[in-house]
Amino acid sequence: MTESTAPVIGAIAPTPNAGTSLEAATLPVRERILALDVLRGMSVGGILFANVIVFFGLTFLSRDRAAALSHTTADHVALFFEHVFVDQKFYSIFSLLFGIGFGVQLMRGGEGGLPRFRRRLRILLAIGAIHAFLIWAGDILMLYALLGFTLPWFARKSDRALARWSVMLLAVPTALYVIALMIWMLVGSGAPQSSPSGMPANILPFFEAIGRGGFKDALIGNLVFLGGRWADLFATVRFPKVLAMFVLGLLTVRTGLALSPSDHRATLARWSVLGWSVGLPANVIAAWTLERWPYLPPSIGGLLGTAMQGVGVPMLALGYAATVALLVIDGRRIISVFAPVGRMALTNYLMQSIICVTLSYGFGLGLWWRIGAAKAVAIAAAIFIVQIPLSAWWLSRFRFGPVEWIWRRLTYGRPI
């Protein structure tokens, strides 16, 4: 919808079980759309910078082969940049935005809007499945859709309960790691250590074929990757991390922070300072620690890294989000260039996968395992720089991005 025709969002009273009273709140349409879309657009770019290391196979290399491929100073700087400033931060912001989106839909339609919300999730799940099985296994859409079905339950909780749930969910990965470490110290310390070659020998040929073979090899390798991807989501306890940010996003809508940032400038300023001052050093410690003590098998060093990530990732993500919101409030026009990318976030996310797979896989340019981290990051930057004017050009001619149009068309069952 355009800025001139979009209805002003008014907050409705929550359900009787919510335990909170939410006064009717309105927000100038222009500010609201710009603030959230700018943040969404920057997050799409950040997710690309995080994914590009995986797109070109660098995640699947053993330490020895990775060191041989990424041996320049620029490569080391790129990897440090990834671990400290990018890794996990932008999917956390996107998760926050997902929760905000649900909160806005609930405010627009109340309980009557839940069937439409669930239908949107089912369609998103289908889009994610197509992406994961046929294009790139690193998909995040299926996870978002599946976890999204829990949000109506959280919507009935009070503001205080939502805050508690956010903290508890963020603490789950560290708590589980403590348990795993205790078990390992008691019964597992004598078990065989993981192979220094990294990937199991029977899996390695499938990943090698991704970068050397044709479409069939890429499809098979992608399916093997998909199985490993979901195993990793469980091993790294990704589910509560994402859900915690969903819940926090819903809470920001309840408090009015997400929909009227200019009325909460002081709060945003505090979170900007707090997020950077706590999140940045915690992420530096986590990156340094996990470089020396891998996540698995469990270790004291791994526990420190996991705990620092548990604090540092959400705090730095919130620091980023608050800083961007402040820049929008202050009228920094340069930052508005990211808004069109955010309005086409789903299209741009899928486009990134198609471009990178074509560049990396054997049926395309075959750059898989052939470039280091610095070149991969440079490619990500080039893709995102192109997406900025391309998104603006498309939206100057159409109301929605192409995939967004399909999503809305299937949701509403009629032209929109």
Residue pairs with C-beta under 8 A, 6 or more apart in sequence:
1 399
2 399
3 29
3 30
3 33
6 29
6 33
8 26
8 27
8 28
8 29
9 26
9 27
9 32
9 104
9 107
9 108
9 259
10 24
10 25
10 26
10 107
11 22
11 23
11 24
11 25
11 107
11 253
11 256
11 259
12 22
12 24
12 106
12 107
12 110
13 21
13 22
14 20
14 21
14 22
14 155
14 156
14 254
15 111
15 155
15 156
17 156
17 157
18 155
18 156
18 157
18 158
19 157
19 158
19 159
19 160
19 161
20 158
20 159
20 254
22 254
25 256
25 259
25 260
27 259
27 260
31 261
31 262
31 328
31 329
32 259
32 260
33 339
34 328
34 336
34 339
35 261
35 324
35 325
35 328
35 329
36 97
36 100
36 258
36 342
37 338
37 339
37 340
37 342
37 343
38 324
38 327
38 328
38 335
38 336
38 338
38 339
38 342
39 93
39 97
39 321
39 324
39 325
39 342
40 94
40 97
40 341
40 342
40 343
40 345
41 338
41 339
41 340
41 341
41 342
41 343
41 345
41 391
42 90
42 93
42 320
42 324
42 338
42 341
42 342
43 90
43 93
43 94
43 97
43 342
43 345
44 94
44 341
44 342
44 345
44 348
44 349
44 352
44 384
44 387
45 90
45 338
45 341
45 384
45 387
46 86
46 89
46 90
46 93
47 90
47 91
47 94
47 140
47 349
47 352
48 352
48 380
48 383
48 384
49 82
49 86
49 90
49 377
49 380
49 381
49 384
50 82
50 86
50 87
50 88
50 89
50 90
50 91
51 138
51 352
51 353
51 356
51 380
52 356
52 376
52 377
52 379
52 380
53 59
53 79
53 82
53 373
53 376
54 138
55 136
55 138
55 353
55 356
55 357
55 359
55 360
55 376
56 356
56 359
56 360
56 367
56 368
56 369
56 370
56 371
56 376
56 379
57 207
57 210
57 211
57 360
57 368
57 369
58 66
58 69
58 70
58 369
58 372
58 373
58 376
60 198
60 199
60 207
61 69
61 198
61 369
62 196
62 197
62 198
62 199
63 196
63 198
64 196
65 198
65 369
69 75
69 369
69 371
69 372
70 76
70 78
70 79
70 372
70 373
70 374
71 372
72 372
72 374
74 372
74 374
75 372
75 373
75 374
76 373
77 374
78 372
78 373
78 374
78 376
78 377
79 373
80 287
81 377
82 373
82 377
83 283
83 286
83 287
83 290
83 291
84 280
84 283
84 284
84 287
85 283
85 316
88 241
88 309
88 313
88 317
89 313
89 316
89 317
89 320
90 317
90 320
91 140
91 242
92 241
92 242
92 245
92 313
92 314
92 317
93 245
93 317
93 320
93 321
94 140
95 144
95 241
95 242
95 243
95 244
95 245
95 246
95 249
96 245
96 246
96 248
96 249
96 252
96 317
96 318
96 321
97 249
98 144
98 148
98 245
98 246
98 249
99 151
99 245
99 246
99 247
99 248
99 249
99 250
99 251
99 252
99 253
100 249
100 250
100 252
100 253
100 258
101 249
102 117
102 148
102 151
102 155
102 246
102 249
102 250
103 155
103 249
103 250
103 252
103 253
103 254
103 258
104 253
104 258
104 259
105 113
105 116
105 117
106 113
106 114
106 117
106 155
106 253
107 253
109 116
114 152
116 411
116 412
117 148
117 151
117 152
118 149
119 411
120 407
120 411
121 145
121 148
121 149
122 145
123 407
123 410
123 411
124 141
124 144
124 145
124 148
124 407
125 141
125 142
125 145
125 146
127 141
127 346
127 350
127 403
127 407
128 139
128 140
128 141
128 142
128 143
128 144
128 145
129 142
131 139
131 141
131 350
131 353
132 138
132 139
132 141
132 142
132 226
132 229
133 222
133 223
133 226
134 219
134 222
135 222
135 350
135 353
135 354
135 357
136 222
136 353
136 356
136 357
137 222
137 223
137 225
137 226
137 228
137 229
138 225
138 229
138 353
139 229
139 353
141 349
143 233
143 238
143 239
143 242
144 242
147 239
147 242
147 243
147 246
148 246
150 243
150 246
151 246
151 247
151 250
154 162
154 165
154 246
154 247
154 250
155 250
157 165
159 251
159 254
159 255
162 247
162 248
162 250
162 251
162 254
163 251
165 244
165 247
166 244
166 245
166 247
166 248
166 251
167 244
169 240
169 241
169 243
169 244
169 247
170 240
170 241
170 244
170 310
170 314
171 310
172 237
172 240
173 236
173 237
173 240
173 241
173 306
173 309
173 310
174 303
174 306
174 307
174 310
176 237
177 237
177 298
177 302
177 303
177 306
177 307
178 303
180 298
181 298
181 299
181 300
181 302
181 303
183 298
184 297
184 298
185 298
188 297
188 298
191 297
193 297
194 294
194 296
194 297
195 201
197 204
199 207
203 224
203 228
206 220
206 221
206 224
206 225
207 221
207 224
207 225
208 369
209 217
209 218
209 220
209 221
209 362
210 217
210 218
210 221
210 222
210 225
210 360
210 361
210 362
210 368
211 360
211 361
211 362
211 366
211 367
211 368
211 369
211 370
212 362
212 366
212 368
213 221
213 362
213 363
214 362
214 363
215 363
217 362
218 357
218 361
218 362
218 363
232 238
233 239
235 295
235 296
236 295
241 313
241 314
244 314
245 314
245 317
249 258
252 258
253 259
255 264
256 263
256 264
257 264
257 267
257 268
261 268
261 325
261 328
261 329
262 329
265 326
265 329
268 322
268 325
268 326
268 329
269 322
269 326
271 318
271 319
271 321
271 322
272 319
272 322
272 323
272 326
273 319
274 315
274 318
274 319
275 315
275 316
275 317
275 318
275 319
275 320
275 321
275 322
275 323
276 316
276 319
276 323
278 311
278 312
278 315
279 311
279 312
279 313
279 314
279 315
279 316
279 317
279 318
279 319
280 312
280 316
280 319
281 312
282 308
282 309
282 311
282 312
282 315
282 316
283 308
283 309
283 312
283 313
283 316
285 304
285 305
285 308
285 312
286 304
286 305
286 306
286 308
286 309
286 312
289 301
289 302
289 304
289 305
289 308
290 301
290 302
290 305
290 309
292 301
293 299
293 300
293 301
293 302
293 304
293 305
294 302
295 302
295 305
295 306
296 302
324 335
327 335
328 335
328 336
337 388
337 392
338 388
340 388
340 391
340 392
340 394
340 395
341 348
341 384
341 387
341 388
341 391
343 391
343 395
343 400
343 401
343 404
344 391
344 394
344 395
344 400
344 401
344 403
344 404
345 401
346 401
346 403
346 404
346 407
347 401
347 402
347 403
347 404
348 387
348 391
348 401
350 403
351 387
352 383
352 387
355 383
356 379
356 383
357 364
358 364
358 365
359 365
359 367
359 379
360 366
360 367
360 368
361 368
362 368
371 379
391 401
394 401
395 401
398 405
399 405
400 408
405 416
408 416
409 415
409 416
